[in-house]
Amino acid sequence: MSTTVIETKGLFKRFDQVTALNNINLKIKKGEFVAIMGASGSGKTTLLNILTCLDTSTEGSVLLNGVDTAELDEEGRRVFRANQIGLVFQQFHLIPFLSALENIMLAQHYHSITDRNSALKVLEQVGLGHRVDHLPNQLSGGEQQRVCIARALVNECPLIFADEPTGNLDEENEQIVLALLQELHAQGRTIVMVTHNPELGRYTDRIIRLQHGKYIGEETHNEADI
């Protein structure tokens, strides 16, 4: 039986009079590749921020690898995020004056200690072993996103979260990034991807749909669907 590694119970998020998330109850199993989809304002980014310990819920619990992160203080969430969660952002968030390698090693620094060889290994894994010393502005958008994926991988975190990971990419680089995510999935990583793009959702095991902050259903896929 597959282990549940992400679970929300009675999750609410309110901003004054606005309910951004309304009683979300989800389970994601170890090794799943799941897309969270919905129109703008559906609550998908709010949910992702809570799942990644970047924000807290108003009510309910969030269990990540058995830890209720809703009970952690700010420092506890920071430590948990560093040890358990790899993040891939749409906007890259690379430090402009650091090289590709140094951006990855910075993630190591916040986790434990830096290891140049490990950082080089993940850069090679995403096909950028020849871009080690390049600054972000010397890289294409697709290459910057691959640096972001390498940064998410370097600490060997069991949970990978991606927020619109191909939103700023052309079709060719989109396919490269999707192939990397599928490779990680094949290796047994648990991946949660927020996207509005139905084509990306087809590459996942399961799509969870939100609308106006509510869970409205889901659909499952297999390799024959792609």
DATALIN-V839226 format. One record per residue. N is the residue number from 1. OMEGA is omega as a letter, one per 40 degrees, with the letter a starting at -180 (NA if undefined). D_LAST is the distance of its C-alpha to the last C-alpha in whole Angstrom. Layout:
n/omega/d_last
N/OMEGA/D_LAST
N/OMEGA/D_LAST
This chain:
n/omega/d_last
1/a/26
2/a/23
3/i/26
4/a/25
5/i/26
6/i/25
7/i/27
8/a/29
9/i/32
10/a/33
11/i/32
12/i/34
13/a/34
14/i/37
15/a/38
16/a/42
17/a/41
18/i/38
19/a/35
20/i/32
21/a/31
22/i/32
23/a/32
24/i/28
25/a/28
26/i/24
27/i/24
28/a/21
29/i/21
30/i/22
31/i/19
32/i/16
33/a/14
34/i/15
35/i/15
36/a/18
37/i/18
38/i/20
39/i/23
40/a/25
41/a/28
42/a/26
43/a/27
44/i/24
45/i/25
46/i/28
47/i/27
48/a/25
49/i/29
50/i/30
51/a/27
52/i/28
53/i/32
54/i/33
55/a/34
56/i/35
57/i/35
58/a/38
59/i/37
60/a/35
61/i/34
62/a/31
63/i/31
64/a/29
65/i/30
66/a/32
67/i/34
68/a/35
69/i/35
70/a/36
71/a/40
72/i/40
73/a/42
74/i/41
75/i/41
76/i/40
77/i/37
78/a/37
79/i/37
80/i/35
81/a/32
82/a/33
83/a/33
84/a/30
85/i/28
86/a/26
87/i/25
88/a/23
89/i/24
90/a/24
91/i/27
92/i/27
93/i/31
94/i/32
95/a/36
96/a/37
97/i/40
98/i/38
99/i/36
100/i/33
101/a/34
102/i/36
103/i/34
104/a/32
105/i/35
106/i/36
107/i/34
108/a/35
109/a/39
110/i/38
111/a/36
112/i/39
113/a/40
114/a/39
115/a/38
116/a/37
117/i/36
118/i/33
119/i/32
120/a/32
121/a/30
122/i/27
123/i/28
124/a/27
125/i/24
126/i/23
127/a/24
128/i/27
129/i/30
130/a/32
131/a/32
132/a/34
133/a/37
134/i/35
135/a/36
136/a/33
137/i/34
138/a/34
139/i/30
140/i/28
141/i/25
142/i/22
143/i/25
144/i/26
145/i/23
146/i/23
147/i/26
148/i/25
149/i/23
150/i/25
151/i/28
152/a/26
153/a/25
154/a/29
155/i/31
156/i/28
157/a/27
158/a/25
159/i/24
160/i/22
161/a/22
162/a/20
163/a/21
164/a/19
165/i/19
166/a/18
167/a/20
168/a/23
169/i/21
170/a/20
171/a/17
172/a/17
173/i/18
174/a/15
175/i/13
176/a/16
177/i/16
178/i/12
179/i/13
180/i/16
181/i/15
182/i/12
183/i/15
184/i/17
185/i/15
186/i/15
187/i/19
188/i/19
189/i/20
190/a/19
191/i/18
192/a/18
193/i/17
194/i/19
195/i/17
196/a/18
197/a/15
198/i/12
199/i/9
200/a/10
201/a/10
202/a/6
203/a/6
204/i/9
205/a/11
206/i/12
207/i/14
208/a/17
209/i/19
210/i/23
211/a/25
212/i/28
213/a/28
214/i/27
215/a/25
216/i/23
217/a/21
218/i/17
219/a/14
220/a/12
221/i/8
222/a/8
223/a/6
224/a/6
225/a/4
226/NA/0
